[in-house]
Amino acid sequence: DTGVSQDPRHKITKRGQNVTFRCDPISEHNRLYWYRQTLGQGPEFLTYFQNEAQLEKSRLLSDRFSAERPKGSFSTLEIQRTEQGDSAMYLCASSMGLALTDTQYFGPGTRLTVL
Amino acid sequence: LAKTTQPISMDSYEGQEVNITCSHNNIATNDYITWYQQFPSQGPRFIIQGYKTKVTNEVASLFIPADRKSSTLSLPRVSLSDTAVYYCLVGAFNDYKLSFGAGTTVTVRA
């Protein structure tokens, strides 16, 4: 059973550097989501793709953040000019998008530390 | 979005049943209830989902009273590996944005 995978699992970077994370969803899932989670809090929605189309972006996603999902397969989340406040766990989830109650399956996350 | 309120933490012992109650007084007719479990340094894992009455799967049971203003997640005979954060979410059908609160940290002791 191949679940959602994310790479890298951990990333340490210096303030001002750019970072890129990758998410590979479950193969037959056409919806893909990005969330951010800080210590002691639940995940917060960042953005959502239906196939290759990015349909919504949260206000949390500043202009330093960009996400893509070319060809509706894997997705990348890039953060430019990282700040210490960007330190968090970045979670990717995917779902089939067919049912009214569309269960989202999460990956293990990428933990970002900005020094 | 209907807000949820759940206890911050709960302690239990191995072999006991753990019941976590979530309040969602403003739940709408087209809202349903979902519970996720999260271990440290992992993504949330779907546990169970329901709209009304009782739902049971191999992991847990979900009890929803007729007024749907609350729900109770029941974990039978917990083990140490059930120590995790449990999130109660309320969302509308076809609403793709999951809204997580702070969750309930359940600690199971030997």
Chai-1 contact restraints between the chains, C-beta under 6 A:
chainA,res_idxA,chainB,res_idxB,connection_type,confidence,min_distance_angstrom,max_distance_angstrom,comment,restraint_id
A,G42,B,Y87,contact,1.0,0.0,6.0,A-B,restraint_1
A,G42,B,F100,contact,1.0,0.0,6.0,A-B,restraint_2
A,G42,B,G101,contact,1.0,0.0,6.0,A-B,restraint_3
A,G42,B,A102,contact,1.0,0.0,6.0,A-B,restraint_4
A,G42,B,G103,contact,1.0,0.0,6.0,A-B,restraint_5
A,P43,B,F100,contact,1.0,0.0,6.0,A-B,restraint_6
A,F45,B,K97,contact,1.0,0.0,6.0,A-B,restraint_7
A,Y48,B,Y96,contact,1.0,0.0,6.0,A-B,restraint_8
A,L91,B,G43,contact,1.0,0.0,6.0,A-B,restraint_9
A,L100,B,F93,contact,1.0,0.0,6.0,A-B,restraint_10
A,L100,B,N94,contact,1.0,0.0,6.0,A-B,restraint_11
A,T101,B,Y32,contact,1.0,0.0,6.0,A-B,restraint_12
A,T101,B,Q49,contact,1.0,0.0,6.0,A-B,restraint_13
A,T103,B,F46,contact,1.0,0.0,6.0,A-B,restraint_14
A,F106,B,G43,contact,1.0,0.0,6.0,A-B,restraint_15
A,F106,B,P44,contact,1.0,0.0,6.0,A-B,restraint_16
A,G107,B,G43,contact,1.0,0.0,6.0,A-B,restraint_17
A,P108,B,Q42,contact,1.0,0.0,6.0,A-B,restraint_18
A,P108,B,G43,contact,1.0,0.0,6.0,A-B,restraint_19
A,G109,B,G43,contact,1.0,0.0,6.0,A-B,restraint_20
